[in-house]
Amino acid sequence: MSAPTSVTKAVILAAGRGTRMRELTDDLPKPMIPVHGRPILLHILEGLKAAGVTQFLLVVGYREDVVRAFFGDGTSFGVQVHYVTQVVQDGTGRVVELARDFAGSDPFVLSYGDILVDPANYRRLVQLGTEEAVLSVKLNEDVSKGGAVFVNERFELTDLREKPRPGEPTSPWYNAGVYTFRPSIFEHTARLEKSPRGEYELTDAIRTLAQSGNVVQAFELQGDWADVRDPEVLAQLHQDKPLG
């Protein structure tokens, strides 16, 4: 068996305003909201840097000036930071397309800019074996708010369903919003059609990647995890100890 590939690139999706945060995002994009005194985006960047990532692509949009002013070219954080602007908000599948030039022929970690995890998990995500992709999962979260992940006995993805409704097939495994991809994912994002929600969904591309004979390995995150989706989650995070 060949040695794992060490992933040194990461793409962080930070273009959204986060309307559920209400007035908290009047002047800040949601990924720049502070948690324990530091922006969510900085927690993600520092965790990935500690795992060996040296090059970052920040996908920006709403109030991108705030993100660019804070991170600059990454020098002050000991990394390289690049930017691309998402002009049209038409779904997570199209956003990943914006990372094609940055990734080139290299694998990369992809994280949503509002997902906080115990930083120790990043060390697994940057070690890519023979699988084509890695998808992080959590057990027994509310899949009606995200994606239900279906796996086989080898904990490999067999299906991925976005926000299943009552009566539809479901799973105890929740799509946790952090991934590792080889560039083959772009073959599938390029062919996306709009979902019933009117968006190009990254989860549809991951499903077709897995169902085309490629191994998409599920990985259960350990320790703390938070999708900072609304003020209530944010308030709870401020009451808890820092992640990691």
NORZI-V121500 format. One record per pair of residues at least 12 apart in sequence whose C-alpha atoms are under 10 Angstrom apart, sorted by the first residue. I is the first residue (numbers start at 1). GAP is how many residues later the second one is. If there is no record, write none. Layout:
# NORZI-V121500
i=I gap=GAP
i=I gap=GAP
This chain:
# NORZI-V121500
i=1 gap=128
i=1 gap=129
i=2 gap=127
i=2 gap=128
i=3 gap=124
i=3 gap=125
i=3 gap=126
i=3 gap=127
i=4 gap=122
i=4 gap=123
i=4 gap=124
i=4 gap=125
i=4 gap=126
i=4 gap=127
i=5 gap=101
i=5 gap=102
i=5 gap=121
i=5 gap=122
i=5 gap=123
i=5 gap=124
i=5 gap=125
i=6 gap=45
i=6 gap=46
i=6 gap=47
i=6 gap=101
i=6 gap=102
i=6 gap=117
i=6 gap=118
i=6 gap=119
i=6 gap=120
i=6 gap=121
i=6 gap=122
i=6 gap=123
i=7 gap=44
i=7 gap=45
i=7 gap=46
i=7 gap=47
i=7 gap=48
i=7 gap=99
i=7 gap=100
i=7 gap=101
i=7 gap=102
i=7 gap=116
i=7 gap=118
i=7 gap=119
i=7 gap=120
i=7 gap=121
i=7 gap=173
i=7 gap=174
i=7 gap=175
i=8 gap=40
i=8 gap=41
i=8 gap=43
i=8 gap=44
i=8 gap=45
i=8 gap=46
i=8 gap=47
i=8 gap=48
i=8 gap=98
i=8 gap=99
i=8 gap=100
i=8 gap=101
i=8 gap=118
i=8 gap=119
i=9 gap=39
i=9 gap=40
i=9 gap=43
i=9 gap=44
i=9 gap=45
i=9 gap=46
i=9 gap=47
i=9 gap=48
i=9 gap=71
i=9 gap=93
i=9 gap=94
i=9 gap=97
i=9 gap=98
i=9 gap=99
i=9 gap=100
i=9 gap=101
i=9 gap=117
i=9 gap=171
i=10 gap=35
i=10 gap=38
i=10 gap=39
i=10 gap=43
i=10 gap=44
i=10 gap=45
i=10 gap=46
i=10 gap=47
i=10 gap=48
i=10 gap=71
i=10 gap=89
i=10 gap=92
i=10 gap=93
i=10 gap=97
i=10 gap=98
i=10 gap=99
i=10 gap=100
i=10 gap=101
i=10 gap=116
i=10 gap=169
i=10 gap=170
i=10 gap=171
i=11 gap=34
i=11 gap=44
i=11 gap=45
i=11 gap=46
i=11 gap=47
i=11 gap=48
i=11 gap=70
i=11 gap=71
i=11 gap=72
i=11 gap=85
i=11 gap=87
i=11 gap=88
i=11 gap=91
i=11 gap=92
i=11 gap=97
i=11 gap=98
i=11 gap=99
i=11 gap=100
i=11 gap=101
i=11 gap=102
i=11 gap=168
i=11 gap=169
i=12 gap=19
i=12 gap=29
i=12 gap=32
i=12 gap=33
i=12 gap=44
i=12 gap=45
i=12 gap=46
i=12 gap=47
i=12 gap=48
i=12 gap=71
i=12 gap=84
i=12 gap=87
i=12 gap=97
i=12 gap=98
i=12 gap=99
i=12 gap=100
i=12 gap=101
i=12 gap=102
i=12 gap=103
i=12 gap=166
i=13 gap=18
i=13 gap=28
i=13 gap=44
i=13 gap=45
i=13 gap=46
i=13 gap=47
i=13 gap=48
i=13 gap=71
i=13 gap=73
i=13 gap=79
i=13 gap=82
i=13 gap=83
i=13 gap=97
i=13 gap=98
i=13 gap=99
i=13 gap=100
i=13 gap=101
i=14 gap=15
i=14 gap=16
i=14 gap=17
i=14 gap=18
i=14 gap=27
i=14 gap=43
i=14 gap=44
i=14 gap=45
i=14 gap=46
i=14 gap=47
i=14 gap=48
i=14 gap=49
i=14 gap=50
i=14 gap=53
i=14 gap=71
i=14 gap=72
i=14 gap=97
i=14 gap=98
i=14 gap=99
i=14 gap=100
i=15 gap=14
i=15 gap=15
i=15 gap=16
i=15 gap=43
i=15 gap=44
i=15 gap=45
i=15 gap=46
i=15 gap=47
i=15 gap=48
i=15 gap=49
i=15 gap=52
i=15 gap=69
i=15 gap=70
i=15 gap=71
i=15 gap=72
i=15 gap=73
i=15 gap=74
i=15 gap=80
i=15 gap=97
i=15 gap=98
i=16 gap=12
i=16 gap=13
i=16 gap=14
i=16 gap=15
i=16 gap=43
i=16 gap=44
i=16 gap=45
i=16 gap=46
i=16 gap=47
i=16 gap=48
i=16 gap=70
i=16 gap=73
i=16 gap=97
i=16 gap=98
i=17 gap=12
i=17 gap=13
i=17 gap=14
i=17 gap=15
i=17 gap=43
i=17 gap=44
i=17 gap=45
i=17 gap=46
i=17 gap=47
i=18 gap=12
i=18 gap=13
i=18 gap=44
i=18 gap=96
i=18 gap=210
i=18 gap=211
i=18 gap=212
i=19 gap=210
i=19 gap=211
i=20 gap=209
i=20 gap=210
i=20 gap=211
i=21 gap=12
i=21 gap=207
i=21 gap=208
i=21 gap=209
i=21 gap=210
i=21 gap=211
i=21 gap=213
i=22 gap=208
i=22 gap=209
i=23 gap=208
i=24 gap=206
i=24 gap=207
i=25 gap=37
i=25 gap=38
i=26 gap=37
i=27 gap=35
i=27 gap=36
i=27 gap=39
i=28 gap=34
i=28 gap=35
i=28 gap=36
i=28 gap=37
i=28 gap=38
i=28 gap=39
i=29 gap=31
i=29 gap=32
i=29 gap=33
i=29 gap=34
i=29 gap=35
i=29 gap=36
i=29 gap=37
i=29 gap=38
i=29 gap=84
i=30 gap=32
i=30 gap=33
i=30 gap=83
i=30 gap=84
i=30 gap=198
i=30 gap=199
i=30 gap=200
i=31 gap=12
i=31 gap=13
i=31 gap=29
i=31 gap=36
i=31 gap=81
i=31 gap=82
i=31 gap=83
i=31 gap=84
i=31 gap=197
i=32 gap=31
i=32 gap=34
i=32 gap=35
i=32 gap=38
i=32 gap=81
i=32 gap=82
i=33 gap=81
i=33 gap=195
i=33 gap=201
i=34 gap=200
i=34 gap=204
i=35 gap=81
i=35 gap=193
i=35 gap=199
i=35 gap=200
i=35 gap=202
i=35 gap=203
i=35 gap=207
i=35 gap=208
i=36 gap=201
i=36 gap=202
i=36 gap=203
i=36 gap=204
i=36 gap=205
i=36 gap=206
i=36 gap=207
i=37 gap=201
i=39 gap=28
i=39 gap=31
i=39 gap=75
i=40 gap=73
i=40 gap=74
i=40 gap=75
i=40 gap=76
i=40 gap=188
i=41 gap=17
i=41 gap=26
i=41 gap=30
i=41 gap=70
i=41 gap=71
i=41 gap=72
i=41 gap=73
i=41 gap=74
i=41 gap=75
i=42 gap=28
i=42 gap=29
i=42 gap=35
i=42 gap=71
i=43 gap=70
i=43 gap=72
i=43 gap=73
i=43 gap=74
i=43 gap=75
i=43 gap=76
i=43 gap=200
i=44 gap=67
i=44 gap=68
i=44 gap=69
i=44 gap=70
i=44 gap=71
i=44 gap=72
i=44 gap=73
i=44 gap=74
i=44 gap=75
i=44 gap=78
i=45 gap=13
i=45 gap=26
i=45 gap=29
i=45 gap=32
i=45 gap=34
i=45 gap=36
i=45 gap=66
i=45 gap=68
i=45 gap=74
i=46 gap=31
i=46 gap=32
i=46 gap=33
i=46 gap=73
i=47 gap=69
i=47 gap=70
i=47 gap=71
i=47 gap=72
i=47 gap=73
i=47 gap=74
i=47 gap=75
i=47 gap=76
i=47 gap=197
i=48 gap=61
i=48 gap=71
i=48 gap=72
i=48 gap=73
i=48 gap=74
i=48 gap=75
i=48 gap=77
i=48 gap=78
i=49 gap=28
i=49 gap=29
i=49 gap=30
i=49 gap=70
i=49 gap=73
i=49 gap=74
i=50 gap=69
i=50 gap=70
i=50 gap=72
i=50 gap=73
i=51 gap=68
i=51 gap=69
i=51 gap=70
i=51 gap=71
i=51 gap=72
i=51 gap=73
i=51 gap=74
i=51 gap=75
i=51 gap=76
i=52 gap=70
i=52 gap=71
i=52 gap=74
i=52 gap=75
i=53 gap=26
i=53 gap=27
i=53 gap=55
i=53 gap=56
i=53 gap=69
i=53 gap=70
i=53 gap=73
i=54 gap=20
i=54 gap=23
i=54 gap=24
i=54 gap=25
i=54 gap=26
i=54 gap=27
i=55 gap=19
i=55 gap=23
i=55 gap=24
i=55 gap=25
i=55 gap=26
i=55 gap=27
i=55 gap=47
i=55 gap=48
i=55 gap=53
i=56 gap=17
i=56 gap=18
i=56 gap=23
i=56 gap=24
i=56 gap=25
i=56 gap=26
i=56 gap=27
i=56 gap=46
i=56 gap=47
i=56 gap=52
i=56 gap=53
i=56 gap=54
i=57 gap=23
i=57 gap=24
i=57 gap=25
i=57 gap=26
i=57 gap=27
i=57 gap=41
i=57 gap=42
i=57 gap=45
i=57 gap=46
i=57 gap=51
i=57 gap=53
i=58 gap=13
i=58 gap=23
i=58 gap=24
i=58 gap=25
i=58 gap=26
i=58 gap=27
i=58 gap=41
i=58 gap=55
i=59 gap=23
i=59 gap=24
i=59 gap=25
i=59 gap=26
i=59 gap=27
i=59 gap=36
i=59 gap=37
i=59 gap=39
i=59 gap=40
i=59 gap=53
i=59 gap=54
i=60 gap=23
i=60 gap=24
i=60 gap=25
i=60 gap=26
i=60 gap=27
i=60 gap=35
i=60 gap=53
i=61 gap=22
i=61 gap=23
i=61 gap=24
i=61 gap=25
i=61 gap=26
i=61 gap=27
i=61 gap=28
i=62 gap=23
i=62 gap=24
i=62 gap=25
i=64 gap=19
i=64 gap=20
i=64 gap=21
i=64 gap=22
i=67 gap=16
i=68 gap=13
i=68 gap=14
i=68 gap=15
i=82 gap=20
i=83 gap=15
i=83 gap=16
i=83 gap=19
i=84 gap=14
i=84 gap=15
i=84 gap=18
i=85 gap=13
i=86 gap=12
i=89 gap=110
i=89 gap=111
i=90 gap=104
i=90 gap=108
i=90 gap=109
i=90 gap=110
i=90 gap=111
i=91 gap=103
i=91 gap=104
i=91 gap=106
i=91 gap=107
i=91 gap=108
i=91 gap=109
i=91 gap=110
i=91 gap=111
i=92 gap=20
i=92 gap=97
i=92 gap=107
i=92 gap=108
i=92 gap=109
i=92 gap=110
i=92 gap=111
i=92 gap=112
i=92 gap=113
i=93 gap=92
i=93 gap=93
i=93 gap=95
i=93 gap=96
i=93 gap=97
i=93 gap=98
i=93 gap=99
i=93 gap=100
i=93 gap=101
i=93 gap=106
i=93 gap=107
i=93 gap=108
i=93 gap=109
i=93 gap=110
i=93 gap=111
i=93 gap=112
i=93 gap=113
i=94 gap=92
i=94 gap=95
i=94 gap=96
i=94 gap=98
i=94 gap=105
i=94 gap=106
i=94 gap=107
i=94 gap=108
i=95 gap=94
i=95 gap=105
i=95 gap=106
i=95 gap=107
i=96 gap=14
i=96 gap=89
i=96 gap=90
i=96 gap=93
i=96 gap=94
i=96 gap=105
i=96 gap=106
i=97 gap=88
i=97 gap=89
i=97 gap=90
i=97 gap=91
i=97 gap=92
i=97 gap=93
i=97 gap=105
i=98 gap=88
i=99 gap=84
i=99 gap=87
i=100 gap=83
i=100 gap=85
i=100 gap=86
i=103 gap=78
i=103 gap=79
i=103 gap=80
i=104 gap=78
i=104 gap=79
i=105 gap=77
i=105 gap=78
i=105 gap=79
i=106 gap=75
i=106 gap=76
i=106 gap=77
i=106 gap=78
i=107 gap=19
i=107 gap=21
i=107 gap=25
i=107 gap=26
i=107 gap=73
i=107 gap=74
i=107 gap=75
i=107 gap=76
i=107 gap=77
i=107 gap=78
i=108 gap=17
i=108 gap=18
i=108 gap=20
i=108 gap=25
i=108 gap=71
i=108 gap=72
i=108 gap=73
i=108 gap=74
i=108 gap=75
i=109 gap=13
i=109 gap=16
i=109 gap=17
i=109 gap=19
i=109 gap=24
i=109 gap=25
i=109 gap=69
i=109 gap=70
i=109 gap=71
i=109 gap=72
i=109 gap=73
i=110 gap=15
i=110 gap=25
i=110 gap=67
i=110 gap=68
i=110 gap=69
i=110 gap=70
i=110 gap=71
i=111 gap=65
i=111 gap=66
i=111 gap=67
i=111 gap=68
i=111 gap=69
i=112 gap=64
i=112 gap=65
i=112 gap=66
i=112 gap=67
i=112 gap=115
i=113 gap=64
i=113 gap=65
i=113 gap=114
i=113 gap=115
i=114 gap=63
i=114 gap=112
i=114 gap=113
i=114 gap=114
i=114 gap=115
i=115 gap=61
i=115 gap=62
i=115 gap=63
i=115 gap=110
i=115 gap=111
i=115 gap=112
i=115 gap=113
i=115 gap=114
i=116 gap=60
i=116 gap=61
i=116 gap=62
i=116 gap=108
i=116 gap=109
i=116 gap=110
i=116 gap=111
i=116 gap=112
i=116 gap=127
i=116 gap=128
i=117 gap=59
i=117 gap=60
i=117 gap=61
i=117 gap=104
i=117 gap=105
i=117 gap=106
i=117 gap=107
i=117 gap=108
i=117 gap=109
i=117 gap=110
i=117 gap=126
i=117 gap=127
i=118 gap=103
i=118 gap=104
i=118 gap=105
i=118 gap=106
i=118 gap=107
i=118 gap=108
i=118 gap=124
i=118 gap=125
i=118 gap=126
i=119 gap=103
i=119 gap=104
i=119 gap=105
i=119 gap=106
i=119 gap=124
i=119 gap=125
i=120 gap=101
i=120 gap=102
i=120 gap=103
i=120 gap=123
i=120 gap=124
i=121 gap=15
i=121 gap=57
i=121 gap=98
i=121 gap=99
i=121 gap=100
i=121 gap=101
i=121 gap=102
i=121 gap=103
i=121 gap=123
i=122 gap=56
i=122 gap=57
i=122 gap=58
i=122 gap=99
i=124 gap=56
i=124 gap=95
i=124 gap=97
i=125 gap=53
i=125 gap=54
i=125 gap=55
i=125 gap=56
i=125 gap=94
i=125 gap=96
i=126 gap=53
i=126 gap=54
i=127 gap=53
i=128 gap=52
i=128 gap=53
i=128 gap=54
i=128 gap=89
i=129 gap=88
i=130 gap=84
i=130 gap=85
i=130 gap=86
i=130 gap=87
i=131 gap=25
i=131 gap=49
i=131 gap=50
i=131 gap=51
i=131 gap=83
i=131 gap=84
i=131 gap=85
i=131 gap=86
i=132 gap=48
i=132 gap=49
i=132 gap=50
i=132 gap=51
i=132 gap=52
i=132 gap=53
i=132 gap=77
i=132 gap=78
i=132 gap=81
i=132 gap=82
i=132 gap=83
i=132 gap=84
i=132 gap=85
i=133 gap=23
i=133 gap=24
i=133 gap=46
i=133 gap=47
i=133 gap=48
i=133 gap=49
i=133 gap=50
i=133 gap=51
i=133 gap=52
i=133 gap=73
i=133 gap=76
i=133 gap=77
i=133 gap=81
i=133 gap=82
i=133 gap=83
i=133 gap=84
i=133 gap=85
i=134 gap=22
i=134 gap=23
i=134 gap=44
i=134 gap=45
i=134 gap=46
i=134 gap=47
i=134 gap=48
i=134 gap=72
i=134 gap=81
i=134 gap=82
i=134 gap=83
i=134 gap=84
i=134 gap=85
i=135 gap=14
i=135 gap=21
i=135 gap=22
i=135 gap=40
i=135 gap=41
i=135 gap=42
i=135 gap=43
i=135 gap=44
i=135 gap=45
i=135 gap=46
i=135 gap=71
i=135 gap=81
i=135 gap=82
i=135 gap=83
i=135 gap=84
i=135 gap=85
i=135 gap=86
i=136 gap=13
i=136 gap=37
i=136 gap=38
i=136 gap=39
i=136 gap=40
i=136 gap=41
i=136 gap=42
i=136 gap=43
i=136 gap=44
i=136 gap=81
i=136 gap=82
i=136 gap=83
i=136 gap=84
i=136 gap=85
i=136 gap=86
i=137 gap=12
i=137 gap=35
i=137 gap=36
i=137 gap=37
i=137 gap=38
i=137 gap=39
i=137 gap=40
i=137 gap=41
i=137 gap=42
i=137 gap=81
i=137 gap=82
i=137 gap=83
i=137 gap=84
i=137 gap=85
i=138 gap=34
i=138 gap=35
i=138 gap=36
i=138 gap=37
i=138 gap=38
i=138 gap=39
i=138 gap=80
i=138 gap=81
i=138 gap=82
i=138 gap=83
i=138 gap=84
i=138 gap=85
i=138 gap=86
i=138 gap=87
i=139 gap=32
i=139 gap=33
i=139 gap=34
i=139 gap=35
i=139 gap=36
i=139 gap=37
i=139 gap=81
i=139 gap=82
i=140 gap=31
i=140 gap=32
i=140 gap=33
i=140 gap=34
i=141 gap=30
i=141 gap=31
i=141 gap=32
i=141 gap=33
i=141 gap=34
i=141 gap=35
i=142 gap=21
i=142 gap=29
i=142 gap=30
i=142 gap=31
i=142 gap=32
i=143 gap=18
i=143 gap=19
i=143 gap=20
i=143 gap=21
i=143 gap=22
i=143 gap=27
i=143 gap=28
i=143 gap=29
i=143 gap=30
i=143 gap=31
i=143 gap=32
i=144 gap=17
i=144 gap=18
i=144 gap=19
i=144 gap=20
i=144 gap=21
i=144 gap=22
i=144 gap=26
i=144 gap=30
i=145 gap=17
i=145 gap=18
i=145 gap=19
i=145 gap=20
i=145 gap=29
i=145 gap=30
i=146 gap=15
i=146 gap=16
i=146 gap=17
i=146 gap=18
i=146 gap=28
i=146 gap=29
i=146 gap=30
i=146 gap=31
i=147 gap=13
i=147 gap=14
i=147 gap=15
i=147 gap=16
i=147 gap=17
i=147 gap=23
i=147 gap=24
i=147 gap=26
i=147 gap=27
i=147 gap=28
i=147 gap=29
i=147 gap=30
i=147 gap=56
i=148 gap=12
i=148 gap=13
i=148 gap=14
i=148 gap=15
i=148 gap=16
i=148 gap=21
i=148 gap=22
i=148 gap=23
i=148 gap=24
i=148 gap=25
i=148 gap=26
i=148 gap=27
i=148 gap=28
i=149 gap=12
i=149 gap=13
i=149 gap=21
i=149 gap=22
i=149 gap=23
i=149 gap=24
i=149 gap=25
i=149 gap=26
i=149 gap=27
i=149 gap=54
i=149 gap=58
i=149 gap=69
i=150 gap=19
i=150 gap=20
i=150 gap=21
i=150 gap=22
i=150 gap=23
i=150 gap=24
i=150 gap=25
i=150 gap=68
i=151 gap=20
i=151 gap=22
i=151 gap=65
i=151 gap=66
i=151 gap=67
i=152 gap=65
i=152 gap=66
i=154 gap=63
i=154 gap=64
i=155 gap=60
i=155 gap=61
i=155 gap=62
i=155 gap=63
i=155 gap=64
i=155 gap=65
i=156 gap=54
i=156 gap=58
i=156 gap=59
i=156 gap=60
i=156 gap=61
i=156 gap=62
i=156 gap=63
i=157 gap=49
i=157 gap=50
i=157 gap=52
i=157 gap=53
i=157 gap=54
i=157 gap=57
i=157 gap=58
i=157 gap=59
i=157 gap=60
i=157 gap=61
i=157 gap=62
i=158 gap=48
i=158 gap=49
i=158 gap=50
i=158 gap=51
i=158 gap=52
i=158 gap=53
i=158 gap=57
i=158 gap=58
i=158 gap=59
i=158 gap=60
i=159 gap=12
i=159 gap=44
i=159 gap=45
i=159 gap=47
i=159 gap=48
i=159 gap=49
i=159 gap=51
i=159 gap=52
i=160 gap=13
i=160 gap=14
i=160 gap=15
i=160 gap=43
i=160 gap=44
i=160 gap=45
i=160 gap=46
i=160 gap=47
i=160 gap=48
i=160 gap=50
i=161 gap=13
i=161 gap=14
i=161 gap=42
i=161 gap=43
i=161 gap=46
i=162 gap=12
i=162 gap=13
i=162 gap=33
i=162 gap=39
i=162 gap=40
i=162 gap=41
i=162 gap=42
i=173 gap=45
i=173 gap=47
i=174 gap=46
i=175 gap=28
i=175 gap=43
i=175 gap=44
i=175 gap=45
i=176 gap=43
i=176 gap=44
i=176 gap=45
i=176 gap=49
i=176 gap=50
i=176 gap=51
i=177 gap=49
i=177 gap=50
i=178 gap=41
i=178 gap=43
i=179 gap=37
i=179 gap=38
i=179 gap=39
i=179 gap=40
i=180 gap=36
i=180 gap=37
i=181 gap=25
i=181 gap=35
i=184 gap=25
i=184 gap=30
i=185 gap=17
i=185 gap=20
i=185 gap=21
i=185 gap=23
i=185 gap=24
i=186 gap=19
i=186 gap=23
i=187 gap=18
i=187 gap=21
i=187 gap=22
i=188 gap=14
i=188 gap=16
i=188 gap=17
i=188 gap=18
i=188 gap=19
i=188 gap=20
i=188 gap=21
i=188 gap=24
i=189 gap=12
i=189 gap=13
i=189 gap=14
i=189 gap=15
i=189 gap=16
i=189 gap=17
i=189 gap=19
i=189 gap=20
i=190 gap=15
i=191 gap=13
i=191 gap=14
i=191 gap=17
i=192 gap=12
i=192 gap=13
i=192 gap=16
i=193 gap=12
i=223 gap=20
i=223 gap=21
i=224 gap=17
i=224 gap=18
i=224 gap=19
i=224 gap=20
i=225 gap=18
i=225 gap=19
i=226 gap=17
